[in-house]
Amino acid sequence: MWSILWIKQGTSLISDLIVRFSPSLLTLVPRTTWAFVQGIVGFDDVSHMDTKQMPMMARNDVGGTSTQNLKHWAQNVKSGKFQTLEIDNVPAQDYDVSKLSKNLADTNILLFVGAKDALTVAKDFKTLEGLLPDGISVENIGDYNHLDYMWAEDAD
């Protein structure tokens, strides 16, 4: 549903509302808000989140790169192509994914994947692994949802 709204209305309306109200909601009712967020990103068996950090997370994560990443994802889903992000009416450019492995051949890559990550589909993860050069490392984290990679108390 979120991606459909982004595609039809652009990110501005929804992201503006989220940026405006999420810090207050997180401060007033952090556990309820976190339960809602987990409905989107995945439920951990044991919460790794420090609820005291959530207002800061809302200010720094929701309105910035994460919103742009969702816009980019929605654009790629809509087009069916892997493209640069269309920004300020600068048209998106297609990216030849066959170049990905060659361009990253001399780069050490470590991918993290959480078993509770609702936004990382196993089939898509395998597709990504297949596009990357040989020799990448993968770290499976059993009880991590999508936001835990960065915001969990035990992320280090």
ChimeraX attribute file (.defattr): number of C-alpha atoms within 10 A of each C-alpha:
attribute: neighborCount
match mode: 1-to-1
recipient: residues
	/A:1	5
	/A:2	11
	/A:3	17
	/A:4	11
	/A:5	13
	/A:6	21
	/A:7	14
	/A:8	8
	/A:9	11
	/A:10	14
	/A:11	19
	/A:12	12
	/A:13	11
	/A:14	16
	/A:15	16
	/A:16	12
	/A:17	11
	/A:18	17
	/A:19	18
	/A:20	15
	/A:21	12
	/A:22	20
	/A:23	19
	/A:24	14
	/A:25	18
	/A:26	21
	/A:27	17
	/A:28	12
	/A:29	11
	/A:30	20
	/A:31	15
	/A:32	12
	/A:33	17
	/A:34	18
	/A:35	13
	/A:36	13
	/A:37	13
	/A:38	19
	/A:39	11
	/A:40	15
	/A:41	19
	/A:42	23
	/A:43	21
	/A:44	19
	/A:45	11
	/A:46	8
	/A:47	16
	/A:48	18
	/A:49	19
	/A:50	12
	/A:51	20
	/A:52	11
	/A:53	15
	/A:54	22
	/A:55	18
	/A:56	14
	/A:57	18
	/A:58	21
	/A:59	17
	/A:60	14
	/A:61	16
	/A:62	19
	/A:63	21
	/A:64	13
	/A:65	11
	/A:66	12
	/A:67	19
	/A:68	16
	/A:69	12
	/A:70	15
	/A:71	19
	/A:72	20
	/A:73	17
	/A:74	20
	/A:75	21
	/A:76	17
	/A:77	13
	/A:78	12
	/A:79	11
	/A:80	9
	/A:81	14
	/A:82	17
	/A:83	18
	/A:84	15
	/A:85	18
	/A:86	13
	/A:87	10
	/A:88	6
	/A:89	6
	/A:90	9
	/A:91	11
	/A:92	15
	/A:93	12
	/A:94	13
	/A:95	12
	/A:96	10
	/A:97	14
	/A:98	10
	/A:99	12
	/A:100	14
	/A:101	16
	/A:102	12
	/A:103	12
	/A:104	13
	/A:105	15
	/A:106	9
	/A:107	11
	/A:108	10
	/A:109	15
	/A:110	10
	/A:111	12
	/A:112	12
	/A:113	20
	/A:114	21
	/A:115	18
	/A:116	20
	/A:117	24
	/A:118	17
	/A:119	14
	/A:120	16
	/A:121	12
	/A:122	13
	/A:123	9
	/A:124	11
	/A:125	12
	/A:126	10
	/A:127	11
	/A:128	12
	/A:129	16
	/A:130	11
	/A:131	14
	/A:132	19
	/A:133	17
	/A:134	12
	/A:135	11
	/A:136	13
	/A:137	12
	/A:138	12
	/A:139	10
	/A:140	12
	/A:141	15
	/A:142	13
	/A:143	18
	/A:144	26
	/A:145	26
	/A:146	21
	/A:147	20
	/A:148	22
	/A:149	18
	/A:150	12
	/A:151	18
	/A:152	17
	/A:153	14
	/A:154	11
	/A:155	12
	/A:156	7
